[in-house]
Amino acid sequence: MAINEDRFYLKYFRGLSFKESSDCFSFSPCKIYSHSNFHDRPILRPYYKFHLQKPGTRTVCVRLMRDKMYNGSLPLDEIKQYWNLIVSECFSQGFALGVFFDLPEIV
């Protein structure tokens, strides 16, 4: 976690890259492009299996699994189990884990 000193009230998080950790890393679920699937996204259902809020609750950014937290954070084994749950669901829906992206030139 990095904190911007100019905006002390904002916190910025950076996930691990695949090069930094092949065990648990940041990714974007992706599929090979076709004209029929412009922007497919995995669907995490049922929402309670993934410790998410019921759709339509009109709230965002609520901490997940507060009952399993210790000192304000989830234990590493809980994080890894949750990561594996999401990865397995992505695979079951035909997604790959995108980790390397060609970025557009900044002009």
C-alpha positions as CSV (number, residue, x, y, z in Angstrom):
1,M,0.0,0.0,0.0
2,A,1.3,3.5,-0.9
3,I,-0.1,6.6,0.6
4,N,-0.1,9.9,-1.4
5,E,1.2,12.5,1.1
6,D,-0.7,15.3,-0.7
7,R,-4.0,13.5,-0.2
8,F,-3.5,11.7,3.1
9,Y,-7.2,10.5,3.1
10,L,-6.7,8.4,-0.1
11,K,-4.9,5.1,0.0
12,Y,-3.6,3.4,-3.2
13,F,-3.2,-0.3,-3.5
14,R,-1.0,-2.1,-6.0
15,G,-1.3,-5.8,-6.6
16,L,1.5,-8.2,-7.3
17,S,2.5,-8.9,-10.9
18,F,2.9,-12.4,-12.3
19,K,6.7,-11.8,-12.3
20,E,6.6,-10.9,-8.6
21,S,4.5,-13.8,-7.5
22,S,3.2,-16.7,-9.6
23,D,1.3,-17.9,-6.5
24,C,-1.2,-15.0,-6.2
25,F,-1.1,-12.1,-8.6
26,S,-3.3,-9.4,-10.2
27,F,-5.0,-10.3,-13.4
28,S,-7.8,-9.3,-15.8
29,P,-10.2,-12.1,-16.8
30,C,-10.1,-12.2,-20.6
31,K,-11.2,-14.2,-23.6
32,I,-9.9,-14.3,-27.2
33,Y,-11.6,-11.5,-29.2
34,S,-14.5,-12.4,-31.5
35,H,-17.2,-10.3,-32.9
36,S,-19.8,-11.9,-30.7
37,N,-18.1,-11.1,-27.4
38,F,-17.0,-7.5,-27.3
39,H,-16.4,-7.3,-23.6
40,D,-17.2,-10.5,-21.8
41,R,-17.0,-10.4,-18.0
42,P,-17.1,-13.2,-15.5
43,I,-20.3,-13.4,-13.5
44,L,-19.8,-14.2,-9.9
45,R,-23.0,-16.1,-8.8
46,P,-24.4,-16.8,-6.3
47,Y,-23.2,-13.5,-4.9
48,Y,-23.0,-14.8,-1.3
49,K,-20.6,-17.6,-2.4
50,F,-18.1,-14.8,-3.2
51,H,-18.9,-12.7,-0.1
52,L,-20.5,-10.0,-2.2
53,Q,-23.4,-7.8,-1.5
54,K,-26.8,-8.5,-3.0
55,P,-27.1,-6.8,-6.4
56,G,-29.0,-3.5,-6.2
57,T,-28.0,-2.6,-2.6
58,R,-26.7,0.7,-3.9
59,T,-23.5,0.5,-1.8
60,V,-19.9,0.0,-3.0
61,C,-16.6,-0.6,-1.5
62,V,-17.8,-2.5,1.6
63,R,-15.1,-4.7,3.1
64,L,-15.4,-8.4,2.3
65,M,-15.3,-11.0,5.0
66,R,-15.0,-8.6,8.0
67,D,-15.7,-11.5,10.3
68,K,-12.4,-13.2,9.2
69,M,-10.3,-10.1,9.6
70,Y,-7.4,-9.8,12.0
71,N,-6.0,-6.4,12.8
72,G,-7.9,-4.8,9.9
73,S,-6.8,-7.2,7.3
74,L,-7.5,-10.7,6.0
75,P,-5.0,-13.4,6.9
76,L,-2.9,-14.5,3.9
77,D,-4.4,-18.0,3.8
78,E,-7.9,-16.4,3.5
79,I,-6.8,-14.1,0.7
80,K,-5.3,-17.1,-1.2
81,Q,-8.5,-19.1,-0.8
82,Y,-10.6,-16.2,-2.0
83,W,-8.2,-15.6,-4.9
84,N,-8.4,-19.3,-5.9
85,L,-12.2,-19.2,-5.7
86,I,-12.4,-16.3,-8.2
87,V,-9.7,-17.9,-10.5
88,S,-11.6,-21.2,-10.5
89,E,-14.8,-19.4,-11.5
90,C,-13.1,-17.5,-14.2
91,F,-11.7,-20.7,-15.7
92,S,-15.1,-22.5,-15.4
93,Q,-16.6,-19.7,-17.6
94,G,-13.9,-20.0,-20.2
95,F,-11.7,-17.0,-19.2
96,A,-7.9,-16.8,-19.1
97,L,-5.9,-14.8,-16.7
98,G,-4.5,-11.8,-18.5
99,V,-1.3,-10.5,-17.0
100,F,0.6,-8.8,-19.9
101,F,-1.0,-6.0,-21.9
102,D,0.3,-3.8,-24.7
103,L,-0.4,-0.3,-23.5
104,P,-1.2,2.5,-26.0
105,E,1.3,5.2,-26.6
106,I,0.7,8.2,-24.3
107,V,0.6,11.5,-26.4
